[in-house]
Amino acid sequence: MTTLLLQLSDMHIREPGRVAYGRLDTAPYLRQAVSTILRLPQQPQAIVLTGDLTDFGREAEYTHLRSLLAPLTMPLYLMPGNHDNREQMRQSFPDHAYLGSTGFVQFSVAVGGLQLIAIDTVVPEASHGSLCNKRMQWLSDTLDQHRDRPVIIAMHHPPFTTLIGHMDEIGLLQGATELEALVAQHPNVERVICGHLHRSIQVRFGGTLAMTIPSPAHQICLDLAPDAASAWTLEPPALPCMR
C-alpha cells in the first residue's frame, strides 16, 4: 500500500483584512495551496501542518485558518509553532482530539503504512525552540512502541544549523544533540520534517534525513552570513509529499 503524507508549514494567517508584517496578505497563498492539493491526481491520506499556522495565535486568526482549510477532505494534523498559541488552537479546533486538553501538543497517529509522531518544540512567548527531558522521554517511549513501522517525526524548529544566522539564533536551542542520538537508535525513522525556516534545506541527521520546507507564502532570504539580516522574499512555495 502506498502512503502519501503531505506537509504544509508557516502559513502565518492573519484575521480577514489584516496583513502579516504590515504588507503581506498570506491568506490567498494558502487558498491557492488548498486548491492545488485538491487538484492532485493522487490525494494524500493526510496533511501535517508543522507550525506557525497563524501570525499571533489569536482566535480570529484561527477562525480564518479554519475556513481556509475547510475544503480539504483528508485528515489534518495541526502542530504549534512559535507564532501559535496552544490553548487557542485547542479551543478553535475542538474536533481535533489529538491536540489534547493541556500541556504540550504531541501525538502519534497512523497514516496509512506510516506512523506520524509529532513533538512540540515551542517555548511560550519565545521565538526559539526546545526539547526538554519530559518531551524527549515521551518521544523515546513513543518510538519504542513503533519499532516495526516506518516513522516520520514532525516538529516545528529544525534540529540542525541552517547557516542562516538570524534563524539559527531562534532555532532549536535545547535537545538537538539528544534528538539526533535518539533517532540514530531507531533506523525505522524515515524522515524528520520541520517548519520554521520558510525554505527547503535537507541534512543527514541521526542516520536519516532532516528537512525544512518553504511556506505557501513567503520565504526567508537565503543569506548564509552569520550576521544575515532578518528578511523575507516571495519565491515559489512547495508542498512536500512523503511516501
Phi, psi and omega in degrees: 000129177275130177249130176243117177244123183255145180243132168239153180201151168060055178283328178052050183286134174258176174296153177306131180088353178254151183239147178284144179058018179077002184205005182231118175273106186278341186300314181300330180291319176292322178300319179292322178298316179298317179298320178296316179300317183292340179270354182298134180292332174245110183283138176293149176290334181198163175232132174252132182249107194268050166097168189052050179293324179236177182266328182229002178071029183268155181304313182296328178292316179293326176297317177295315178303314182300319180293324180291326181275348188305325181294342182287135185255347180273163178301139177245134179241111186266139176231149178276148168242185184291347176267358185261172177231115186303313185296318180291324175304313181296320180291325184278339179233063185294340180277355178266081188297333181297343179291343181074187182245336180212167172072204182295149174267094182225139183202161178226121183224148175277132174235099185058234179273002181257157168248117177267119180243116183254128180239139187272121179252007189283138169250114185307135177062025176225157180270332182279169180244167182207146168239101181281176182300322181297316180292321179294323178293319177300316180295317179300314180296320182290319177298320179298331181284346187230038179294342184263008181229148171298135185240138167247122174265127179246140180204165180273301184280130179291139183269031181215161178283128182267342184077001170269103195308309185291336177279324178295331177295336179240030177276205178278099188271351177219131171100356183295315180297316179295322179296316180298319178296321180293316179299322180298337179276356184230086182295350177278358174284110184280329185196147169248114186251138188223165173244222170076320190273341183058034182195151181273119172221136177233137179223156170288136186207113176059031180086003177226200178248138168245143187212151169245164182227162175291162171278156171296341184249275191249151182241148175289135181300139180277082177237110187269011177289140179303330181254029182304137178289148176286114183206154177230165182215165176261110178231170180302136177281184178207155177230080181300139179233126180252146180223000000 
